[in-house]
Amino acid sequence: RSTIYTEKLRRRGDVLDDPVEGTLLGTKPVAAWMAPVPELLHASAGVDEAVAALRRTRESVLPVVRGGAFVGLVTSLGLAERHQSDGRSPVALGDLDLVDVSVDALAPPSRVLDALRASGLQAMPVVDRDRRVVGWVSERDLVDRMYRDQRRAIEAREQSSWGSRFQERHPRRRPKRG
């Protein structure tokens, strides 16, 4: 909202609105916008069970827990490399070299996005202080969120402007140059 006072402050150089608040995720901690965990795998589960879960969820990684606490991520690439190198499957997921990447539930969006970017993973778990998996962040969910935000903005624009609705319904035909 703009008043005489706020305009004076702006001219003086004061920042009245946090620019980060205007972004898609704002300053909300990941716990406020994370998705549910697609599936948890127990460290005692077998590789075949992990492969079935990865297929079922269509994820490239899934969290592995022991006693309820996060111990790492099993990756489809890791399972394929392991199978190709020796052809044998270890008895339990806990015997594999798991990827230990996660984000804290109180982490801001910038930290979460940096962790996704730096890890090269398409998704990662959100953990609490006790390392219990409480949520999931994936590139797919972020793209879905951007798509919904974009659609909402387009619909708002279409609803608010008679001129834009008219132009959409009656596109201007340009004469052909010849």
C-alpha positions as CSV (number, residue, x, y, z in Angstrom):
1,R,0.0,0.0,0.0
2,S,1.3,3.4,-0.9
3,T,0.9,6.5,1.2
4,I,2.6,9.8,1.3
5,Y,4.7,8.6,4.2
6,T,5.7,5.3,2.5
7,E,6.6,7.2,-0.7
8,K,8.8,9.5,1.3
9,L,10.6,6.5,2.8
10,R,11.0,4.9,-0.6
11,R,12.5,8.1,-2.0
12,R,14.9,8.1,0.9
13,G,16.0,4.6,0.0
14,D,14.4,2.6,2.7
15,V,13.3,-0.9,1.7
16,L,9.8,-1.4,3.0
17,D,9.0,-4.7,1.4
18,D,11.4,-7.7,1.6
19,P,12.1,-8.5,-2.0
20,V,12.4,-12.2,-1.1
21,E,8.8,-12.2,0.0
22,G,7.8,-11.5,-3.6
23,T,9.4,-14.7,-4.9
24,L,7.5,-17.9,-5.4
25,L,8.7,-19.6,-2.2
26,G,9.3,-16.4,-0.2
27,T,11.0,-16.8,3.2
28,K,8.9,-19.7,4.4
29,P,10.9,-22.7,5.8
30,V,10.7,-25.8,3.8
31,A,8.4,-27.4,6.4
32,A,5.7,-25.0,5.1
33,W,5.8,-26.1,1.5
34,M,7.4,-29.6,1.4
35,A,5.5,-32.5,-0.1
36,P,4.8,-35.9,1.6
37,V,7.5,-38.5,1.4
38,P,6.8,-40.8,-1.5
39,E,7.9,-43.9,0.4
40,L,10.3,-44.8,3.2
41,L,12.6,-47.8,2.9
42,H,14.0,-49.6,5.9
43,A,17.7,-50.4,6.1
44,S,16.9,-54.1,6.4
45,A,14.9,-54.1,3.1
46,G,16.3,-55.9,0.1
47,V,17.5,-54.4,-3.1
48,D,14.6,-56.0,-5.0
49,E,12.2,-54.1,-2.7
50,A,14.1,-50.9,-3.3
51,V,13.9,-51.4,-7.1
52,A,10.1,-52.0,-6.9
53,A,9.6,-48.9,-4.7
54,L,11.6,-46.8,-7.1
55,R,9.5,-48.0,-10.0
56,R,6.2,-47.6,-8.1
57,T,7.0,-44.0,-7.0
58,R,8.8,-43.0,-10.3
59,E,11.5,-41.4,-8.2
60,S,15.2,-41.7,-8.8
61,V,16.0,-41.7,-5.1
62,L,14.3,-42.8,-1.9
63,P,15.1,-42.3,1.7
64,V,16.4,-45.2,3.8
65,V,15.7,-45.2,7.6
66,R,17.0,-47.3,10.5
67,G,15.0,-47.1,13.7
68,G,13.0,-44.3,12.2
69,A,16.1,-42.1,11.6
70,F,17.4,-41.2,8.2
71,V,20.6,-43.0,7.2
72,G,20.8,-42.1,3.5
73,L,19.3,-42.2,0.0
74,V,19.3,-45.2,-2.2
75,T,19.6,-44.2,-5.9
76,S,18.4,-46.0,-9.0
77,L,21.8,-45.2,-10.5
78,G,23.6,-46.6,-7.5
79,L,21.6,-49.8,-7.7
80,A,22.3,-50.2,-11.4
81,E,26.0,-49.6,-11.0
82,R,26.2,-52.1,-8.1
83,H,24.4,-54.7,-10.1
84,Q,26.5,-54.1,-13.2
85,S,29.8,-54.2,-11.3
86,D,29.4,-57.5,-9.5
87,G,26.0,-58.9,-10.5
88,R,25.2,-59.7,-6.9
89,S,22.8,-57.9,-4.8
90,P,23.6,-57.3,-1.1
91,V,21.1,-58.6,1.4
92,A,20.0,-55.3,2.8
93,L,20.0,-51.6,1.8
94,G,21.9,-50.8,4.9
95,D,24.9,-52.6,3.4
96,L,25.0,-50.2,0.4
97,D,26.9,-47.0,0.1
98,L,24.0,-44.6,0.6
99,V,24.0,-40.9,-0.3
100,D,23.7,-38.8,2.9
101,V,22.0,-35.7,1.6
102,S,19.0,-34.0,3.3
103,V,17.7,-30.6,4.4
104,D,16.6,-29.5,7.8
105,A,12.8,-28.8,8.2
106,L,13.6,-25.2,9.2
107,A,15.8,-24.5,6.2
108,P,14.9,-21.4,4.1
109,P,14.1,-21.9,0.4
110,S,17.5,-20.6,-0.7
111,R,19.3,-23.3,1.3
112,V,17.0,-26.0,-0.1
113,L,17.4,-24.9,-3.7
114,D,21.2,-24.7,-3.2
115,A,21.3,-28.3,-1.7
116,L,19.3,-29.6,-4.7
117,R,21.5,-27.8,-7.2
118,A,24.8,-28.8,-5.5
119,S,23.8,-32.5,-5.0
120,G,22.7,-33.1,-8.5
121,L,19.8,-35.1,-7.1
122,Q,16.3,-34.7,-8.4
123,A,14.8,-34.9,-4.9
124,M,15.8,-35.1,-1.2
125,P,14.2,-35.7,2.1
126,V,13.4,-33.1,4.7
127,V,14.5,-34.1,8.2
128,D,13.8,-32.9,11.7
129,R,16.3,-32.5,14.5
130,D,16.2,-36.2,15.3
131,R,16.9,-37.0,11.6
132,R,13.4,-38.4,11.1
133,V,12.1,-37.9,7.6
134,V,9.2,-35.5,7.7
135,G,8.8,-34.4,4.1
136,W,10.1,-34.4,0.6
137,V,11.3,-31.8,-1.9
138,S,11.7,-32.6,-5.6
139,E,12.4,-30.7,-8.8
140,R,9.1,-32.0,-10.1
141,D,7.2,-30.5,-7.2
142,L,8.9,-27.2,-7.7
143,V,8.1,-27.2,-11.4
144,D,4.5,-28.0,-10.5
145,R,4.4,-25.1,-8.1
146,M,5.8,-22.7,-10.7
147,Y,3.3,-23.9,-13.2
148,R,0.4,-23.4,-10.8
149,D,1.6,-19.9,-9.9
150,Q,2.0,-19.0,-13.6
151,R,-1.5,-20.3,-14.4
152,R,-3.0,-18.4,-11.4
153,A,-1.4,-15.2,-12.6
154,I,-2.6,-15.7,-16.2
155,E,-6.1,-16.4,-15.0
156,A,-6.1,-13.3,-12.8
157,R,-4.9,-11.2,-15.7
158,E,-7.6,-12.6,-18.0
159,Q,-10.3,-12.0,-15.4
160,S,-9.2,-8.5,-14.5
161,S,-8.8,-6.9,-18.0
162,W,-11.7,-6.5,-20.4
163,G,-9.1,-5.4,-23.0
164,S,-7.0,-8.6,-22.6
165,R,-10.2,-10.8,-22.8
166,F,-11.3,-9.0,-26.0
167,Q,-7.8,-9.3,-27.6
168,E,-7.7,-13.0,-26.7
169,R,-11.1,-13.6,-28.3
170,H,-10.5,-11.4,-31.3
171,P,-6.9,-11.7,-32.4
172,R,-5.7,-9.1,-34.7
173,R,-5.0,-10.4,-38.2
174,R,-2.0,-8.9,-39.8
175,P,-1.9,-8.5,-43.6
176,K,0.5,-10.7,-45.4
177,R,3.5,-8.9,-46.9
178,G,4.1,-9.9,-50.4
